[in-house]
Amino acid sequence: MRRQITFACGDYDRTQPLIDGTVRPEGLELNWLTLPHHEIWTRMLNYYEFDASELSLSSYLIARTLGRPLIAIPVFPARAFRHSCIFINAQSGIREPRDLMGKRVGLAEFQQTATVWVRGILQHEYGVALEKIQWFTWTKQSRMEIEMPRHYSIQQIPPGKSADKMLAGGELDAVICANLFPSFVNGAPNVRRLFEDYQEVEAAYYKKTGIFPIMHTVAIREELWKESPWIATSLFKAFQKAKQLAYQRVNDLSPYKLSMVWFREPVREQREIFGDDPWPYGLAKNRHVVETLMSYLYGQGLAKTKLKVEELFAANTLNLETSP
């Protein structure tokens, strides 16, 4: 008899086989809940409402330093480069990253993984002094209350105002976001990316650092893991199988299966840069990425201690490996 657990996670090609039952974790029956990310984060980080869930990696790392009863497995269902997510008002005088110093920059939430990565990259790759930026946040309710570092100037965007309109109107000089803003999508003439050649910049960053930034991990209630540690390995193996099926679909170059006219060249380019496993799971292939984010959180004052990678993941998953 399979044990039923409640699992909250996004709907991606890498998770779809788990959602539709094509892949079934050994000994488990997943009650899969597809919910908005912020809702998952808030409910899991504060109330532990799910047996397991996808979770913001930065918030999980902070929670782990605070002793919250959660334990992750080295599965990373969401990654994204973030150079493309910095938008500027073209009249702000910003031409290069260092020009952000002294400017007004909006972001959703300081602990959001995307913004932690961007700040870390700006600081360590481009020499931007983060404390010389005026930060404005727009998330009304934090996913998890934490003590904010005092050496930054952080203000809440006033009620009734939106970061999008403030950027277009010049009240903000730049924004860092996880998704495209309407003003950019709709072609606002004075809104553009800081890195207009972002794909080339992101590829160069990967070639230099080996980092494809991780956004999310998978976390289990620690009490459940201690009671049944096999659940961690079962989930790890199932996520790996689901990812393999997603790879098979992406790499099927027959002309009718994807609703895209030209797709073979992007698939070839991705393979040339990232190899056969661009979304690797397991600690061995991701240690440097996780360590980098942990160091960014500590350096930015969001984590009071810098934990070792082995302290962040379930002990019985540390040596699990994946193959493309």
Phi, psi and omega per residue, in radians:
M1 nan 2.306 -3.125
R2 -1.419 2.528 3.090
R3 -1.532 2.264 -3.132
Q4 -1.551 2.301 3.020
I5 -2.287 2.621 3.101
T6 -1.577 2.230 -3.047
F7 -2.276 2.152 3.134
A8 -1.891 2.207 -3.047
C9 -2.869 2.863 3.107
G10 -1.363 2.914 -3.139
D11 -1.794 1.768 3.134
Y12 -2.172 2.911 3.068
D13 -1.092 -0.452 -3.140
R14 -1.381 -0.269 3.125
T15 -1.964 -0.234 -3.072
Q16 -0.961 -0.719 3.114
P17 -1.074 -0.455 3.060
L18 -1.356 -0.586 -3.137
I19 -1.222 -0.790 -3.060
D20 -1.543 -0.018 3.064
G21 1.528 0.059 3.069
T22 -1.041 -0.672 3.041
V23 -1.966 2.223 3.135
R24 -2.111 2.104 3.133
P25 -1.061 2.494 3.136
E26 -1.005 2.154 3.062
G27 1.321 0.075 -3.062
L28 -2.170 2.581 2.950
E29 -2.094 2.041 -3.060
L30 -1.567 2.129 2.924
N31 -1.553 1.553 -2.957
W32 -1.445 2.198 3.094
L33 -2.005 2.055 3.062
T34 -1.643 1.883 -3.035
L35 -2.270 2.803 3.062
P36 -1.045 2.552 -3.073
H37 -0.983 -0.855 -3.056
H38 -1.064 -0.610 3.109
E39 -1.173 -0.759 3.104
I40 -1.051 -0.841 -3.097
W41 -1.023 -0.854 -3.070
T42 -1.086 -0.802 -3.077
R43 -1.241 -0.599 -3.108
M44 -1.426 -0.729 -3.067
L45 -1.245 -0.493 -3.045
N46 -1.871 -0.579 -3.013
Y47 -2.151 -0.105 3.091
Y48 0.919 0.813 -2.993
E49 -1.329 -0.305 -3.123
F50 -1.962 2.665 3.045
D51 -1.156 -0.648 3.097
A52 -2.688 2.757 3.137
S53 -2.844 2.783 2.842
E54 -1.116 2.583 -3.098
L55 -2.651 2.464 3.020
S56 -0.887 2.207 -3.087
L57 -1.162 -0.743 -3.122
S58 -1.122 -0.760 -3.139
S59 -1.162 -0.642 3.082
Y60 -1.095 -0.796 -3.131
L61 -1.067 -0.727 3.082
I62 -1.102 -0.807 -3.133
A63 -1.030 -0.665 -3.138
R64 -1.144 -0.674 3.101
T65 -1.193 -0.405 3.128
L66 -1.562 -0.015 3.116
G67 1.409 0.334 3.102
R68 -1.146 2.495 -3.019
P69 -1.373 1.078 3.107
L70 -2.275 2.575 3.070
I71 -2.407 2.331 -3.073
A72 -1.657 2.841 2.920
I73 -2.022 2.646 -3.060
P74 -1.343 1.047 3.017
V75 -2.040 2.328 -3.006
F76 -2.301 1.501 -3.014
P77 -1.283 -0.217 -3.108
A78 -2.363 2.239 3.059
R79 -2.396 2.716 3.054
A80 -2.920 2.403 2.922
F81 -1.270 2.611 -3.006
R82 -2.146 0.029 3.056
H83 -1.022 -0.552 -3.098
S84 -1.330 -0.079 -3.022
C85 -1.805 0.231 3.087
I86 -1.838 2.017 -3.118
F87 -1.971 2.511 -3.101
I88 -2.258 2.717 2.941
N89 -1.434 2.159 -3.031
A90 -1.100 -0.287 -3.137
Q91 -1.696 0.160 -3.059
S92 -1.465 -0.188 -3.080
G93 1.484 0.140 3.134
I94 -1.507 2.105 3.109
R95 -2.075 -0.479 -3.119
E96 -2.514 2.907 -3.050
P97 -0.933 -0.723 -3.095
R98 -1.116 -0.334 3.102
D99 -1.218 -0.199 3.104
L100 -1.204 -0.400 3.131
M101 -1.119 2.294 -3.092
G102 1.518 -0.048 -3.090
K103 -1.762 2.969 3.131
R104 -1.725 2.062 -3.043
V105 -2.175 2.199 3.131
G106 -1.668 2.586 3.028
L107 -2.688 2.772 -3.060
A108 -1.154 -0.946 -3.049
E109 -2.707 2.474 -3.018
F110 -1.144 -0.559 -3.102
Q111 -1.573 -0.033 3.091
Q112 -1.013 2.310 -3.040
T113 -0.997 -0.741 -3.121
A114 -1.005 -0.749 -3.092
T115 -1.308 -0.540 3.068
V116 -1.108 -0.785 3.104
W117 -1.067 -0.814 -3.097
V118 -1.077 -0.799 -3.140
R119 -1.086 -0.728 3.126
G120 -1.096 -0.732 3.131
I121 -1.164 -0.772 3.118
L122 -1.040 -0.732 -3.100
Q123 -1.242 -0.851 -2.968
H124 -1.567 -0.435 -3.140
E125 -1.701 -0.439 -3.021
Y126 -2.207 0.012 3.076
G127 1.257 0.482 3.132
V128 -1.431 2.213 3.071
A129 -1.451 1.873 -3.013
L130 -1.123 -0.524 -3.112
E131 -1.287 -0.155 3.114
K132 -1.661 0.172 3.098
I133 -1.858 2.470 3.015
Q134 -1.573 1.980 -3.043
W135 -1.689 2.428 3.101
F136 -2.254 2.160 -3.114
T137 -1.821 2.629 -3.123
W138 -2.111 -0.148 3.084
T139 -1.208 2.227 -3.065
K140 -1.304 -0.647 -3.117
Q141 -2.225 2.131 -3.137
S142 -1.168 2.520 3.097
R143 -1.143 -0.513 -3.132
M144 -2.755 2.164 -3.115
E145 -1.244 2.211 3.083
I146 -2.381 2.815 3.078
E147 -1.340 2.130 -3.101
M148 -1.468 2.495 3.095
P149 -1.105 2.446 -3.031
R150 -1.526 -0.181 -3.064
H151 -1.485 0.064 3.052
Y152 -1.877 2.616 2.991
S153 -1.598 1.884 -3.069
I154 -2.213 2.153 3.091
Q155 -2.196 2.692 3.058
Q156 -1.535 2.370 3.053
I157 -1.080 2.330 -3.064
P158 -1.012 2.572 3.078
P159 -0.983 2.479 3.122
G160 1.515 -0.102 3.111
K161 -1.925 2.624 3.109
S162 -2.075 2.515 3.135
A163 -1.053 -0.644 -3.137
D164 -1.010 -0.906 -3.114
K165 -1.234 -0.574 3.106
M166 -1.166 -0.636 3.090
L167 -1.165 -0.848 -3.116
A168 -1.105 -0.575 -3.106
G169 -1.554 -0.050 3.097
G170 1.551 0.065 3.081
E171 -1.310 -0.417 2.955
L172 -2.059 2.518 3.124
D173 -1.542 -0.456 -3.116
A174 -2.768 2.799 3.005
V175 -2.411 2.625 2.997
I176 -1.998 2.160 -3.062
C177 -2.429 2.773 3.127
A178 -1.534 -0.319 -3.137
N179 -2.362 2.880 -3.128
L180 -1.182 2.392 3.077
F181 -1.440 2.572 3.113
P182 -0.964 -0.661 -3.096
S183 -1.081 -0.593 3.120
F184 -1.342 -0.778 3.135
V185 -1.053 -0.687 -3.085
N186 -1.463 0.015 3.022
G187 1.410 0.627 3.066
A188 -1.011 2.199 -2.984
P189 -1.127 -0.418 -3.065
N190 -1.859 0.282 3.093
V191 -2.078 2.209 3.104
R192 -2.575 2.981 3.091
R193 -1.345 2.585 3.005
L194 -1.136 -0.774 3.080
F195 -1.833 1.626 -3.083
E196 -1.239 -0.476 3.060
D197 -1.705 0.843 -2.932
Y198 -1.050 -0.605 -3.099
Q199 -1.122 -0.742 3.096
E200 -1.146 -0.695 3.138
V201 -1.138 -0.755 -3.123
E202 -1.182 -0.690 3.092
A203 -1.112 -0.723 3.120
A204 -1.141 -0.680 3.092
Y205 -1.067 -0.751 3.130
Y206 -1.134 -0.765 -3.135
K207 -1.111 -0.580 -3.136
K208 -1.343 -0.753 -2.965
T209 -1.854 -0.376 -3.020
G210 1.290 0.276 -3.077
I211 -1.840 2.083 2.869
F212 -1.860 1.775 -2.895
P213 -0.974 2.253 3.064
I214 -1.442 2.328 3.073
M215 -1.759 -0.781 -3.021
H216 -2.273 2.688 2.997
T217 -2.193 -2.970 3.076
V218 -2.124 2.216 -3.091
A219 -2.141 2.604 -3.140
I220 -2.098 2.572 2.984
R221 -1.028 2.223 -3.015
E222 -1.083 -0.605 3.115
E223 -1.078 -0.722 3.121
L224 -1.147 -0.727 3.131
W225 -1.112 -0.753 3.135
K226 -1.110 -0.637 3.121
E227 -1.241 -0.726 -3.075
S228 -2.387 1.335 -3.079
P229 -1.076 -0.377 3.137
W230 -1.096 -0.394 -3.141
I231 -1.059 -0.637 -3.127
A232 -1.100 -0.815 -3.121
T233 -1.237 -0.604 3.104
S234 -1.100 -0.773 3.125
L235 -1.152 -0.730 3.134
F236 -1.008 -0.863 -3.116
K237 -1.110 -0.676 -3.126
A238 -1.188 -0.726 3.098
F239 -1.097 -0.651 3.116
Q240 -1.132 -0.763 3.124
K241 -1.089 -0.731 3.137
A242 -1.106 -0.700 3.122
K243 -1.135 -0.681 3.121
Q244 -1.043 -0.705 3.115
L245 -1.149 -0.656 3.096
A246 -1.118 -0.725 3.092
Y247 -1.052 -0.733 -3.131
Q248 -1.056 -0.700 3.133
R249 -1.198 -0.759 -3.129
V250 -1.113 -0.679 -3.062
N251 -1.490 -0.008 3.052
D252 -1.395 1.880 -3.007
L253 -1.605 0.265 3.044
S254 -1.113 2.574 -2.898
P255 -1.372 -0.069 -2.960
Y256 -1.998 -0.143 -2.978
K257 -1.469 -0.440 3.077
L258 -1.875 2.455 -3.134
S259 -1.471 0.903 3.099
M260 -2.333 2.469 -3.097
V261 -1.325 -0.853 3.138
W262 -2.081 2.022 -3.138
F263 -2.438 -0.283 -3.052
R264 -1.185 -0.657 -3.118
E265 -1.167 -0.791 3.066
P266 -1.046 -0.645 3.102
V267 -1.118 -0.728 3.133
R268 -1.138 -0.777 -3.136
E269 -1.077 -0.733 3.128
Q270 -1.079 -0.747 -3.122
R271 -1.144 -0.660 3.135
E272 -1.108 -0.634 -3.095
I273 -1.489 -0.784 -2.972
F274 -1.839 -0.160 -3.088
G275 1.409 -2.822 -3.037
D276 -1.470 -0.172 -3.092
D277 -2.328 1.296 -3.076
P278 -1.245 -0.312 -3.132
W279 -2.029 1.088 -3.011
P280 -1.209 2.542 2.988
Y281 -1.901 3.010 -3.136
G282 1.634 2.624 -3.082
L283 -1.221 -0.704 -3.026
A284 -0.989 -0.737 -3.073
K285 -1.484 -0.087 -3.040
N286 -2.240 0.051 -3.090
R287 -0.951 -0.862 -3.074
H288 -1.096 -0.663 -3.121
V289 -1.176 -0.801 -3.135
V290 -1.159 -0.732 3.107
E291 -1.064 -0.677 3.135
T292 -1.131 -0.789 3.130
L293 -1.139 -0.701 3.106
M294 -1.057 -0.719 3.130
S295 -1.194 -0.610 3.073
Y296 -1.118 -0.784 -3.141
L297 -1.070 -0.726 3.133
Y298 -1.200 -0.790 -3.125
G299 -1.147 -0.546 3.140
Q300 -1.519 -0.010 3.069
G301 1.449 0.201 -3.136
L302 -1.537 -0.389 3.057
A303 -2.096 2.291 -3.080
K304 -1.392 -0.378 3.108
T305 -2.307 2.735 3.112
K306 -1.885 1.787 -3.085
L307 -1.388 2.617 3.023
K308 -1.287 2.652 -3.086
V309 -1.010 -0.657 -3.113
E310 -1.114 -0.362 3.113
E311 -1.465 -0.138 -3.007
L312 -1.692 -0.340 -3.035
F313 -2.184 2.684 -3.136
A314 -0.943 2.299 -3.025
A315 -1.011 -0.616 -3.091
N316 -1.424 0.102 3.062
T317 -1.981 -0.048 -3.014
L318 -1.100 -0.556 -3.079
N319 -1.828 0.119 3.098
L320 -1.249 2.356 -3.119
E321 -2.072 2.754 3.112
T322 -2.145 2.771 3.060
S323 -2.190 2.655 -3.102
P324 -1.160 nan nan
